Structure formats: C-alpha cells, structure tokens
Amino acid sequence: MKSSPNLFVSPGNLLARHFVKSSWPQDGCNQSAEFQPNGQAPISSTDKQVTPQVSHDGQVLEFAPPRRLKTEEIPNIVDDFRIAARNAIEAGFDGVEIHGANGYLIDQFMKDSVNDRTDAYGGGIENRCRFAAEVITAVAGEIGAHRLGVRLSPFADYMDCHDSDPEALALRVIGLMNNLGVLYCHMIEPRMCVGAGEHGSKPVIAHGRLLPFRKAFRGTFMVNGGYDRDEGDKAVADGYADLVAYGRLFLANPDLPERFRRKAGLNKYDRSTFYTSDPVVGYTDYPFLDDQNSELATR
Ligand SMILES: Cc1cc2nc3c(=O)[nH]c(=O)nc-3n(C[C@H](O)[C@H](O)[C@H](O)COP(=O)(O)O)c2cc1C
C-alpha cells in the first residue's frame, strides 16, 4: 500500500462495518442486530427505529431498534475514530476520510430529524455538530489535518436522516474544518436525495447547490453524485469543484480513468447486484477495457 499514492481510507467506514453502519444500514444486509458484537442493539444518537424500507427487489426491510448512546459513552466512541485513523496510517494509507454522510453515526447526531437528545449533543445546531466536531478534531490531532478528508451529505435523507436547515449545518462543519485545516471536503450532490418532494414527486434540485460550500471551504472540494465524464470535467473547469468522485461508474469500470482518458465506452452497471453480500458478483467481475477486445459489455 505504501507504493500507492493518494490512497485514502475511511475510518468512519471501518467503524461502520462494526457498529456505525449497522445502526442505520443502507445496504439492506445489516438490518438486524446479528452482526453486532454479541447481537447487541446498534448504537445511535437516538432510540428511534428507522422506518421500514422497500429494497429494489420489493423486499420490505425492517431495522433493529438502535440504542441511544449515553453521554458518558461518547468520548470512547470519539476515541474509536481516533484509533481507527491511527491504525489506517500505520497500515500504510496516506490518509483517512471521516464519513459524516448518508445516515451513518455522525449524520445521525448532526441531523434534527434523528437527533432527539436533550444533552450537550442534542438540540441546537452547535450541540448537534458537537460529536462531528469532536471526531474531526480527534482524528486531525492524531494523524494531522493534512491527511484528513470529511464526507458530508447535507441534503441527503437516507435512513430518515435529514435536516431542517442543511445549509447552516454544512457551513458549521465546514467552519470547523477550516479552523483545523482539513485537507478536503467530499460532498454529495442533493440530486442523490431519495425522498419524495411535494405531491410525491422527486424534488426539483437546482444545479450548483453545493456552490456556497465550495466557496466557504478553504481546502480541496470534491463533489459526488450522478456525474459522468463530461459533467465532471465541466464541474472542474467551471471551478465548481476541484475533484469529482465516481461511485457506480467506477464500480462497473475498474479502469475508469483509462476509459475516460481514451474516451472509451463504459460497462453498464447492474443495479440488481448493488448492496449484495457476494464479494465478487457485481463488485470485482466487471471487465477491463483491454480484456474486452473492444467489445463492450452490455449488462
Ligand atoms: C454498491 C454501492 C455501495 C455503496 N456503499 C456506500 C456506503 O457504504 N456508504 C456511502 O456513504 N455511500 C455508498 N454508496 C454511494 C456512493 O458512495 C456514491 O455516493 C453514489 O453511488 C453516488 O455517486 P455516483 O453517482 O458516482 O454513483 C454506494 C453506492 C453503491 C452503488
């Protein structure tokens, strides 16, 4: 791993595998507490249960009721993030990305649809951002802010996690990141939001909604969500972002940068294999360009 430049890992995700992700899962695999240590309830800012959700194949997913963290337990959780970051650096990664997005634990503390606490970690925006602030500060102190990125999704509503004032929320976290000199901010576009708008329709999302955050953040700004090659190039050329992260296109195209460079065709992703537990199918079995003899997969 040492030889790979710019290899980042998310301690939020590492933690998530064990307990964060399981608390408000988004992949449909962890909806029960069976993956928790000793089958314990997943931890959260709240004890409210996630609303049952319908998966792409029509299955209704019910989620284990979470356990609200006691105030005095929180410093240990913050410390777990610090240790995970240290371990990642010692394992040879160049940096870590704290996952403060998409309904994971930090998001559960930040957003007022979920956080119903009455202690110093609930209530006003400052209190709801306290957990994020403590985690970011601890990790930056451990490995250096120059090795740290933070992923945020102020407009997302995964796992019932949404906020009544997403702009103020994100700007507050960005202010903290600026003060610490965090290397990059990775923000998810509102168009990835899954919720219905008025009258049950998809909300109409104005393009450029992340611009205030891009302007406010002093480090490198990375956007994600629904980008293709041309749109990504445009976002960078327009100064809307410094970097573009690709999810589904990268999953289906292991050599995506090379395909972009050659303006080659892309494998189509297969949605039915998203979020499945098979380690290969839909994850590592998409063909490389050179393996295809110019004949593109048509899955
Ligand atoms: C199979 C799959 C698994 C994903 N897993 C996660 C995850 O664990 N955590 C997360 O925050 N986002 C996850 N995402 C969302 C991606 O990180 C990304 O935000 C999303 O796909 C939008 O980017 P795109 O339009 O480039 O695909 C996942 C997406 C896919 C397709």
PDBQT file of the ligand as one rigid body, heavy atoms in Angstrom, charges set to zero:
ROOT
HETATM    1  C1  LIG A 301     -22.909  -0.708  -4.435  1.00  0.00    +0.000 C 
HETATM    2  C2  LIG A 301     -22.811   0.628  -3.760  1.00  0.00    +0.000 A 
HETATM    3  C3  LIG A 301     -22.438   0.701  -2.432  1.00  0.00    +0.000 A 
HETATM    4  C4  LIG A 301     -22.357   1.929  -1.795  1.00  0.00    +0.000 A 
HETATM    5  N1  LIG A 301     -21.999   1.947  -0.496  1.00  0.00    +0.000 NA
HETATM    6  C5  LIG A 301     -21.939   3.125   0.144  1.00  0.00    +0.000 A 
HETATM    7  C6  LIG A 301     -21.600   3.171   1.503  1.00  0.00    +0.000 A 
HETATM    8  O1  LIG A 301     -21.324   2.142   2.147  1.00  0.00    +0.000 OA
HETATM    9  N2  LIG A 301     -21.568   4.366   2.111  1.00  0.00    +0.000 N 
HETATM   10  C7  LIG A 301     -21.865   5.526   1.441  1.00  0.00    +0.000 A 
HETATM   11  O2  LIG A 301     -21.857   6.592   2.032  1.00  0.00    +0.000 OA
HETATM   12  N3  LIG A 301     -22.183   5.523   0.128  1.00  0.00    +0.000 NA
HETATM   13  C8  LIG A 301     -22.226   4.356  -0.519  1.00  0.00    +0.000 A 
HETATM   14  N4  LIG A 301     -22.578   4.333  -1.838  1.00  0.00    +0.000 N 
HETATM   15  C9  LIG A 301     -22.876   5.602  -2.526  1.00  0.00    +0.000 C 
HETATM   16  C10 LIG A 301     -21.658   6.080  -3.316  1.00  0.00    +0.000 C 
HETATM   17  O3  LIG A 301     -20.570   6.356  -2.441  1.00  0.00    +0.000 OA
HETATM   18  C11 LIG A 301     -21.974   7.357  -4.089  1.00  0.00    +0.000 C 
HETATM   19  O4  LIG A 301     -22.212   8.429  -3.223  1.00  0.00    +0.000 OA
HETATM   20  C12 LIG A 301     -23.182   7.176  -5.014  1.00  0.00    +0.000 C 
HETATM   21  O5  LIG A 301     -23.052   5.993  -5.761  1.00  0.00    +0.000 OA
HETATM   22  C13 LIG A 301     -23.349   8.383  -5.938  1.00  0.00    +0.000 C 
HETATM   23  O6  LIG A 301     -22.248   8.529  -6.778  1.00  0.00    +0.000 OA
HETATM   24  P1  LIG A 301     -22.330   8.061  -8.335  1.00  0.00    +0.000 P 
HETATM   25  O7  LIG A 301     -23.487   8.816  -8.949  1.00  0.00    +0.000 OA
HETATM   26  O8  LIG A 301     -20.995   8.456  -8.922  1.00  0.00    +0.000 OA
HETATM   27  O9  LIG A 301     -22.571   6.588  -8.333  1.00  0.00    +0.000 OA
HETATM   28  C14 LIG A 301     -22.652   3.123  -2.504  1.00  0.00    +0.000 A 
HETATM   29  C15 LIG A 301     -23.021   3.050  -3.843  1.00  0.00    +0.000 A 
HETATM   30  C16 LIG A 301     -23.108   1.830  -4.469  1.00  0.00    +0.000 A 
HETATM   31  C17 LIG A 301     -23.519   1.785  -5.931  1.00  0.00    +0.000 C 
ENDROOT
TORSDOF 0
